[in-house]
Amino acid sequence: MENMLSKDILERFLRYAVIDTMSNESLASERHPSTDIQWDLLHLIESELAGFGIKDIVEDENGVVVAHIPSNLDHVVPTIGFMAHVDTADDVMGNGVKPRVIESYAGGDIKLNDEFSILAEENKELANYVGEKLIVTDGTTLLGSDDKAGVAEIMAVANILCSDPTIKHGEIELIFTSDEETGAGMDHFPYDKIRCEYCYTIDGGKRYEIEAECFNAATVKVHFSGVSYHLGAARGRLVNALTMASFFVNALPQAESPEATDGRYGYYCAQTINGNATEIDLTLYLRDFELPVLDRRIDALKDLAKATEALYPNGKVTVNAKHIYYNMIFAAKEKPFAMEALYKAGERLGMKLDEQLIRGGTDGARMANERKIPCPNIFTGGHNLHSRFEWAALPAMTDSALLVLELVKIGAEA
């Protein structure tokens, strides 16, 4: 079965990867999903699920597909959910993906094109896959294993469950979302259409890594209003919004930036800036594993806004902060059976699972905090996510699907 599963995952991933699904953060507050192209993959998923024989499929207007595989048990067990997102990021181009399969990795660097290569020295994990199948890009786009690898793995498991009635399982809920990369995918999530008591996002990376804890996150919008005057008569009158914004950004502690932190250390990140000398809009991302520390960061920005106004009389600075998601560890601790089942599945399969922190968030974090549904994250086998140097290892993708399948079996024993 493992060989068939591996073949199915590869075929599905290659099919999904070439479908353009890049989301657009600038439109995420106006449209759901933010880009119509995400529907192309959502519609394909719905069609393939129906082809498996699944009848209970709901396509929500906001870009979510929910399907249920009915239980084949003679007793009731809790419904288990598996979730993945269809959109790709825009850190580098996420459309026009041209995946390439390396049938048997020979070791060493992987040349993507004349300009870019994946360097073995910077990708130590490659050494574990000599002789194995890898999937890479042509160096012009990301690959999209975040999260089309997760989509392919869930779909391959669903295919097995629907074709092999000897595998005993309770009700299985399959959830496919859009706009995860913009942070808006759960803003209009149809909670009334789901029934799972615990869920897993298949949205991680390195083989055997799992996560039950993520950042608390806030997005802060800062608006700078200057005073416009003709530059020839500006002395004592002009207040340059660009200068104000530059001071504000430069005052952020460099030691608390994404490029200077790891582990449990949070950060300030100036993400986008738009405008002119009169009006500037600045967006910042704040992250921390401890909610009180995140809130102190928000307060620090408000104090910095006051200091900026004091330095630039007649200039105005407004700060609007919004919590985006919270650390999902609280739901995991309140309902520990999700993590207990995950470790049990790994033990049965001989997989030494490695629990790590997510220095980011998942749709599962929103679900955990908004509905108290524990939602740990499982590896997909992707590496260097959101970059042109992205690569995925088929053996790891297969192991992810095997872990999902084992969770289904454990769920039937409840």
SULBELZI-V150745 format. One line per field, one symbol per residue. phi: phi as a letter, one per 20 degrees, with the letter a starting at -180 (. if undefined). A space follows every 10 residues. Layout:
phi->???
This chain:
phi->.fffffffff fffffffeef bfecffdfed ccffcffffg ffffggffff ffofdeccdf fencdcccef fdeebecffd dccbdeedfd gcgddmfcfc eefbfennfd febfdcceef fecgfgffcf ndfcccdend bfenfecfff ffffffffff ffdcffeebe fdddccddlf fendfdfcfe gfddcfebbc edbecggmec bcccfeccdd dddddecebg ffcegmcfce ffffffgfff effffddgfd cbleeebdcf ebbbpbfdcc dcdcddcafd fgfgffffff ffffffffff fcgnfccdcc dcfebcgeff ffffcfffff ffffffffem eefdeceeer bcgfffffee clefbfddgd neclfmcfef bcdggfffff ffffffffff gfef
